[in-house]
Amino acid sequence: MKSKNFRYGINNANGNDFAHLGKMGKGMFFSLIMLALALVACDRDEVFEKEQYKNVFALISENDNVSRKFHLLGKESVGYVAASLGGTNPTTKNIVVKMVEDPYYLNAFNKMNFDVDKAKYVLPMPESNYDIENFEFTIPDGEIRGRLPIRVRPDGLSPDHEYGIPLRVESHSAYEVNPDKSYIIYSVRIKNRWAAGDGNTVYNMNARMSEKGETYELQMPGTKVMHPITENQVRIMAGNETYEAIASTFNKFAILLTIDEDNRVAISPYKNIEVTQMDGDPFYNNTFFIEDDGFQTYKTFRLRYEYKSDNKIYEFKEELRLQFNPNEESEEFD
């Protein structure tokens, strides 16, 4: 019995020891894991801290790497591709950035955003409409910005298209460039005093329409989209014709308004429409003027004309008004 109890005693003792060792092993294993995680966290913190202090520059653009600008018709103007530098510590060296044109990015942008709808493609900017005299610019040491000037001559560009100059960083002399912001499309649209070429200039319309030979006259409130064509010309749809932002519709039903230095308006066809200006009306007197009602300021057209649509001739009298802030435009158009 003693030997049996002794034998059981050994077995029980070994079992308890193994259980105790197992608990110690688990605790040690857990401690090792926590130590490893702490070391990784420290490494990550160190990397993150280094990232915070790194000097990295990026080309300034919208989320889609496009910088969208409007250029005023009738004159050459300068736009800029700008770069901004991040990092906690000031730089001690100039960063000389060399840019190069790269059509790949314009092609990729069009494919990604418009696929096979080529009518919406951003067109390559014609070489005759811009100059980049020097493809290098500098972010001086201790500063956070630099920029590349682009001279733009917008005359001859269409309001129905957006034009792009695709550029990328070819080289830089110091520090780092953000790879996601190392390329840009400088986008150009046209504008003049009366409209911008993105299709978002919408005048409120108060009009009267009658069919030639009839005695009735319809009151027609509504809106009209206006596009710039040249320095002193804009395009609108004739009468009450339906607006569609496609060339065939403009060619068929759009008219041109040419505003002279005395703000008199000449009405003519844009392409194929038959239109006749009607003068002599004391109110709808084919003029443009700035109207201030004591509360708001408006760009205002008063027009009268006849035009042909579906073998019928319509007489149209319309007042077009666009509220604006004269202080925001005074410097630009001086």
C-alpha positions as CSV (number, residue, x, y, z in Angstrom):
1,M,0.0,0.0,0.0
2,K,2.8,2.3,0.8
3,S,4.4,1.8,-2.5
4,K,1.1,2.3,-4.3
5,N,0.4,5.5,-2.4
6,F,4.0,6.5,-3.1
7,R,3.4,5.8,-6.8
8,Y,0.2,7.8,-6.8
9,G,1.9,10.5,-4.9
10,I,4.5,10.9,-7.6
11,N,1.9,10.9,-10.3
12,N,-0.1,13.5,-8.6
13,A,2.9,15.7,-7.9
14,N,4.0,15.5,-11.5
15,G,0.5,16.4,-12.8
16,N,0.4,19.5,-10.6
17,D,3.9,20.5,-11.6
18,F,3.1,20.1,-15.3
19,A,-0.1,22.2,-14.7
20,H,1.9,24.8,-12.9
21,L,4.5,24.8,-15.7
22,G,1.7,25.1,-18.3
23,K,0.4,28.1,-16.5
24,M,3.8,29.7,-16.4
25,G,4.3,28.9,-20.1
26,K,1.1,30.6,-21.1
27,G,1.9,33.6,-19.0
28,M,5.4,33.8,-20.5
29,F,4.0,33.4,-24.0
30,F,1.4,36.1,-23.4
31,S,4.2,38.4,-22.0
32,L,6.3,37.7,-25.1
33,I,3.4,38.6,-27.4
34,M,2.8,41.9,-25.5
35,L,6.5,42.7,-25.6
36,A,6.6,42.0,-29.4
37,L,3.5,44.2,-29.9
38,A,5.0,47.0,-27.9
39,L,8.2,46.8,-29.9
40,V,6.2,46.9,-33.2
41,A,4.1,49.8,-31.8
42,C,7.3,51.7,-30.9
43,D,8.7,51.0,-34.4
44,R,5.5,52.3,-35.9
45,D,5.5,55.4,-33.7
46,E,9.1,56.0,-34.7
47,V,8.2,55.7,-38.4
48,F,5.1,57.8,-38.0
49,E,7.2,60.5,-36.2
50,K,9.8,60.4,-39.0
51,E,7.0,60.7,-41.6
52,Q,5.7,63.7,-39.8
53,Y,9.1,65.4,-40.0
54,K,9.7,64.5,-43.6
55,N,9.7,67.3,-46.2
56,V,7.5,66.2,-49.0
57,F,6.1,68.4,-51.8
58,A,3.0,67.9,-53.9
59,L,1.4,69.6,-56.9
60,I,-1.7,71.5,-55.8
61,S,-4.9,70.2,-57.5
62,E,-8.4,68.9,-56.8
63,N,-8.9,65.3,-55.8
64,D,-8.8,64.1,-59.4
65,N,-5.4,65.8,-60.0
66,V,-6.9,68.5,-62.1
67,S,-6.4,72.3,-61.6
68,R,-9.4,74.0,-63.2
69,K,-9.0,77.7,-64.3
70,F,-11.0,80.2,-66.4
71,H,-9.1,82.5,-68.7
72,L,-10.6,85.8,-70.0
73,L,-11.1,86.0,-73.8
74,G,-9.5,88.9,-75.6
75,K,-6.1,88.9,-73.9
76,E,-3.2,86.7,-72.9
77,S,-3.2,85.8,-69.2
78,V,-0.9,83.8,-66.9
79,G,-2.0,80.7,-64.9
80,Y,0.1,78.7,-62.5
81,V,0.8,75.1,-61.6
82,A,1.7,75.4,-57.9
83,A,3.5,73.1,-55.5
84,S,3.2,73.0,-51.7
85,L,5.8,71.5,-49.3
86,G,4.9,69.7,-46.1
87,G,7.0,68.7,-43.1
88,T,7.7,69.9,-39.6
89,N,11.2,71.2,-40.1
90,P,12.1,74.0,-42.5
91,T,14.1,73.0,-45.5
92,T,17.8,74.0,-45.8
93,K,18.1,73.5,-49.6
94,N,16.4,74.8,-52.7
95,I,14.1,72.3,-54.4
96,V,14.5,72.6,-58.1
97,V,11.5,70.9,-59.8
98,K,11.6,70.0,-63.5
99,M,8.3,69.3,-65.2
100,V,7.5,67.6,-68.5
101,E,4.3,67.3,-70.5
102,D,3.0,63.8,-70.5
103,P,-0.2,63.0,-72.6
104,Y,-0.6,59.7,-70.8
105,Y,-2.3,61.4,-67.8
106,L,-4.9,63.2,-70.0
107,N,-5.7,60.0,-71.9
108,A,-6.0,58.1,-68.6
109,F,-8.2,60.8,-67.1
110,N,-10.6,60.7,-70.1
111,K,-10.8,56.9,-70.1
112,M,-11.5,56.7,-66.4
113,N,-14.1,59.4,-66.3
114,F,-15.8,59.2,-69.7
115,D,-14.9,55.8,-71.2
116,V,-16.3,55.8,-74.8
117,D,-18.2,59.1,-74.5
118,K,-15.6,61.0,-76.4
119,A,-17.8,64.1,-76.7
120,K,-17.0,64.8,-73.0
121,Y,-13.3,64.3,-73.3
122,V,-10.9,67.0,-72.1
123,L,-9.1,68.0,-75.3
124,P,-5.4,68.6,-75.5
125,M,-4.7,72.3,-75.4
126,P,-3.7,73.5,-78.9
127,E,0.0,74.5,-78.9
128,S,-0.8,77.9,-80.4
129,N,-2.9,78.8,-77.3
130,Y,-0.2,78.5,-74.6
131,D,3.5,78.8,-73.8
132,I,5.6,77.3,-71.0
133,E,8.9,79.2,-71.3
134,N,10.7,77.2,-68.6
135,F,9.7,73.8,-67.3
136,E,11.7,74.3,-64.1
137,F,10.6,76.1,-61.0
138,T,12.0,76.4,-57.5
139,I,10.7,76.0,-53.9
140,P,13.3,78.2,-52.1
141,D,14.9,76.9,-49.0
142,G,12.9,77.7,-45.9
143,E,9.7,78.3,-47.9
144,I,6.8,76.0,-48.7
145,R,5.6,77.1,-52.1
146,G,6.8,77.3,-55.7
147,R,4.9,77.6,-59.0
148,L,5.3,77.2,-62.8
149,P,3.8,79.9,-64.9
150,I,1.8,79.1,-68.1
151,R,0.9,81.8,-70.5
152,V,-2.6,81.2,-72.0
153,R,-4.2,82.8,-75.1
154,P,-7.8,81.6,-75.0
155,D,-9.1,83.2,-78.1
156,G,-10.4,80.6,-80.5
157,L,-11.1,78.0,-77.9
158,S,-14.7,76.6,-77.8
159,P,-17.0,77.0,-74.8
160,D,-18.2,73.5,-75.5
161,H,-14.9,71.9,-74.5
162,E,-12.5,71.8,-71.6
163,Y,-8.8,71.9,-72.6
164,G,-6.0,70.3,-70.6
165,I,-2.2,70.5,-70.3
166,P,-1.0,67.3,-68.7
167,L,2.3,67.7,-66.7
168,R,4.3,65.5,-64.3
169,V,7.4,65.9,-62.2
170,E,10.3,64.6,-64.2
171,S,13.0,65.3,-61.5
172,H,13.6,67.2,-58.3
173,S,16.9,68.2,-56.7
174,A,16.1,67.5,-53.0
175,Y,13.7,66.0,-50.5
176,E,10.7,64.0,-51.7
177,V,7.6,64.3,-53.9
178,N,4.3,62.8,-53.1
179,P,3.9,60.1,-55.8
180,D,0.1,60.6,-55.8
181,K,0.4,64.3,-56.5
182,S,3.4,64.2,-58.8
183,Y,1.3,64.9,-61.9
184,I,-1.4,67.3,-62.8
185,I,-3.8,68.4,-65.6
186,Y,-4.0,72.2,-66.0
187,S,-7.5,72.7,-67.2
188,V,-8.6,75.7,-69.2
189,R,-12.1,77.1,-69.9
190,I,-13.0,80.4,-71.4
191,K,-15.0,83.3,-70.1
192,N,-15.9,86.9,-70.8
193,R,-17.8,89.7,-69.0
194,W,-21.2,88.0,-69.5
195,A,-20.6,84.3,-69.1
196,A,-18.2,81.4,-68.3
197,G,-17.7,78.5,-70.5
198,D,-18.7,75.7,-68.2
199,G,-22.4,75.8,-68.9
200,N,-23.2,77.2,-65.4
201,T,-24.0,80.8,-66.3
202,V,-27.8,80.8,-66.1
203,Y,-29.8,84.0,-66.7
204,N,-33.4,84.4,-65.5
205,M,-35.8,85.0,-68.4
206,N,-39.0,87.0,-68.6
207,A,-40.3,86.8,-72.1
208,R,-43.2,87.1,-74.5
209,M,-43.7,85.0,-77.6
210,S,-46.1,85.1,-80.5
211,E,-46.4,83.3,-83.8
212,K,-46.2,85.5,-86.8
213,G,-49.7,86.3,-88.1
214,E,-51.4,85.4,-84.8
215,T,-52.8,88.0,-82.3
216,Y,-52.0,86.1,-79.1
217,E,-48.9,86.6,-77.0
218,L,-47.6,84.1,-74.5
219,Q,-45.9,85.1,-71.3
220,M,-42.8,82.9,-70.9
221,P,-40.8,82.9,-67.6
222,G,-37.8,80.6,-67.5
223,T,-34.0,80.5,-67.6
224,K,-31.4,80.6,-70.3
225,V,-27.8,79.2,-70.3
226,M,-25.3,81.6,-71.8
227,H,-21.9,80.7,-73.2
228,P,-18.9,83.0,-74.1
229,I,-17.8,82.9,-77.7
230,T,-15.4,85.8,-78.1
231,E,-14.3,88.8,-76.1
232,N,-17.7,90.5,-76.8
233,Q,-19.9,87.7,-78.0
234,V,-22.2,85.2,-76.2
235,R,-24.4,82.4,-77.3
236,I,-27.9,81.6,-76.2
237,M,-30.8,79.4,-77.5
238,A,-33.3,81.3,-79.6
239,G,-36.7,81.9,-78.2
240,N,-38.1,78.9,-76.3
241,E,-36.0,76.3,-78.0
242,T,-34.9,73.4,-75.7
243,Y,-31.4,73.6,-74.4
244,E,-29.1,70.6,-75.0
245,A,-25.3,70.8,-74.5
246,I,-24.6,69.2,-77.9
247,A,-23.3,70.7,-81.1
248,S,-26.2,69.7,-83.3
249,T,-28.6,71.6,-81.1
250,F,-26.5,74.7,-80.9
251,N,-25.9,74.6,-84.7
252,K,-29.7,74.4,-85.3
253,F,-31.2,76.8,-82.8
254,A,-28.6,79.0,-81.1
255,I,-28.1,82.7,-81.7
256,L,-25.2,85.1,-81.2
257,L,-25.4,88.3,-79.2
258,T,-22.6,90.8,-80.0
259,I,-22.2,93.6,-77.5
260,D,-20.5,96.8,-78.7
261,E,-18.7,99.5,-76.6
262,D,-21.9,101.3,-76.1
263,N,-23.7,98.2,-74.9
264,R,-25.9,97.9,-78.0
265,V,-26.6,94.3,-78.9
266,A,-26.5,92.9,-82.4
267,I,-28.4,89.6,-82.9
268,S,-27.2,87.1,-85.5
269,P,-27.3,83.3,-86.3
270,Y,-24.8,81.1,-84.5
271,K,-24.8,78.6,-87.3
272,N,-27.9,77.5,-89.3
273,I,-30.9,79.3,-87.7
274,E,-32.8,82.1,-89.5
275,V,-33.1,85.0,-87.2
276,T,-33.9,88.7,-87.7
277,Q,-33.3,91.5,-85.2
278,M,-36.2,93.8,-84.6
279,D,-35.3,97.4,-83.5
280,G,-37.4,100.3,-82.4
281,D,-39.0,98.8,-79.3
282,P,-38.6,101.3,-76.4
283,F,-38.3,98.5,-73.8
284,Y,-37.0,95.5,-75.6
285,N,-34.4,97.7,-77.3
286,N,-31.5,95.2,-77.9
287,T,-29.2,96.6,-75.3
288,F,-27.2,95.4,-72.3
289,F,-26.9,97.3,-69.1
290,I,-26.1,96.9,-65.4
291,E,-29.2,97.3,-63.2
292,D,-29.1,98.1,-59.5
293,D,-32.5,97.9,-57.8
294,G,-31.2,99.2,-54.5
295,F,-30.8,95.6,-53.1
296,Q,-29.1,93.6,-55.8
297,T,-27.1,94.2,-59.0
298,Y,-27.9,92.5,-62.2
299,K,-26.4,92.0,-65.7
300,T,-29.4,92.6,-68.0
301,F,-30.2,92.0,-71.6
302,R,-33.4,93.3,-73.4
303,L,-33.9,91.7,-76.8
304,R,-36.4,91.5,-79.6
305,Y,-36.1,89.3,-82.7
306,E,-37.9,86.9,-85.0
307,Y,-36.7,83.4,-85.8
308,K,-37.8,80.4,-87.8
309,S,-38.4,77.0,-86.2
310,D,-40.3,74.0,-87.9
311,N,-41.4,76.3,-90.8
312,K,-43.0,78.7,-88.4
313,I,-41.8,82.2,-87.6
314,Y,-41.9,83.3,-83.9
315,E,-41.5,86.8,-82.5
316,F,-39.6,86.8,-79.2
317,K,-39.2,89.6,-76.7
318,E,-37.1,88.8,-73.7
319,E,-35.4,90.2,-70.7
320,L,-32.4,88.2,-69.3
321,R,-31.1,89.0,-65.8
322,L,-28.1,87.6,-63.9
323,Q,-27.4,88.7,-60.3
324,F,-23.8,89.3,-59.6
325,N,-21.4,91.0,-57.2
326,P,-19.7,94.0,-59.0
327,N,-16.9,94.1,-56.3
328,E,-15.8,90.6,-57.3
329,E,-15.4,91.5,-61.0
330,S,-14.2,95.1,-60.8
331,E,-10.5,94.3,-60.7
332,E,-10.6,91.5,-63.3
333,F,-12.4,93.6,-65.9
334,D,-10.6,96.9,-65.3
